[in-house]
Amino acid sequence: MTYPYFIPALAAAMLMAAGGEASADDAVRGQGLYKTMCMSCHSIDYSGAGPAHKGEFGRKIGSAAGYSYSPA
């Protein structure tokens, strides 16, 4: 199974329909959420407790070497 590329476009459309365009505050909030919720296991550039996020797009889901994935 590969990443469904329509999801980001769908998310952007839903955001605009929900009350406007994304703002710089959204990017700052997203960066804060990534640092507090994701970085404890993931890095952009290297694999740690979880696989690296760099190179995620276009990679088959659950295919990073060295990790066991749940059937879900």
C-alpha positions as CSV (number, residue, x, y, z in Angstrom):
1,M,0.0,0.0,0.0
2,T,1.4,3.4,-0.9
3,Y,0.7,6.8,0.6
4,P,-2.6,8.2,-0.7
5,Y,-1.5,11.6,-2.2
6,F,-5.0,13.1,-2.3
7,I,-5.1,13.3,1.5
8,P,-3.0,16.6,1.9
9,A,-5.2,18.2,-0.8
10,L,-8.3,17.0,0.9
11,A,-7.1,18.4,4.3
12,A,-6.3,21.8,2.7
13,A,-9.8,21.9,1.2
14,M,-11.4,21.0,4.5
15,L,-9.3,23.7,6.3
16,M,-10.5,26.4,3.8
17,A,-14.1,25.3,4.0
18,A,-13.9,25.4,7.8
19,G,-13.2,29.1,8.0
20,G,-10.2,30.3,6.0
21,E,-6.7,29.7,4.8
22,A,-3.8,28.4,6.8
23,S,-1.8,31.1,8.6
24,A,1.7,31.5,9.9
25,D,0.3,30.7,13.3
26,D,-0.8,27.3,12.0
27,A,2.8,26.5,11.0
28,V,4.1,27.6,14.4
29,R,1.5,25.5,16.2
30,G,2.3,22.5,14.0
31,Q,6.0,22.9,14.7
32,G,5.3,22.9,18.4
33,L,3.1,19.8,18.2
34,Y,5.8,18.0,16.2
35,K,8.4,18.9,18.8
36,T,6.3,17.8,21.8
37,M,4.5,14.8,20.4
38,C,6.7,13.3,17.6
39,M,10.3,14.1,18.2
40,S,10.6,11.8,21.3
41,C,10.5,8.8,18.9
42,H,11.1,10.3,15.4
43,S,13.6,12.5,13.8
44,I,13.5,14.2,10.4
45,D,16.9,12.9,9.3
46,Y,17.7,9.7,11.3
47,S,15.9,6.7,12.7
48,G,15.6,6.4,16.5
49,A,12.8,4.6,18.4
50,G,10.7,5.2,15.4
51,P,11.7,5.5,11.7
52,A,12.9,8.8,10.3
53,H,10.3,11.0,8.7
54,K,12.7,12.1,5.9
55,G,11.9,10.1,2.8
56,E,8.5,9.1,4.1
57,F,6.5,10.3,1.0
58,G,6.7,7.7,-1.7
59,R,7.8,5.0,0.6
60,K,5.5,2.0,1.1
61,I,3.7,2.3,4.5
62,G,5.3,0.2,7.2
63,S,8.3,-0.6,5.1
64,A,11.2,1.1,7.0
65,A,13.9,-1.5,7.7
66,G,14.5,-2.5,11.3
67,Y,11.0,-1.9,12.7
68,S,8.2,-4.2,13.5
69,Y,4.8,-2.9,12.5
70,S,1.3,-3.9,13.8
71,P,-1.1,-5.4,11.3
72,A,-3.1,-2.2,11.4
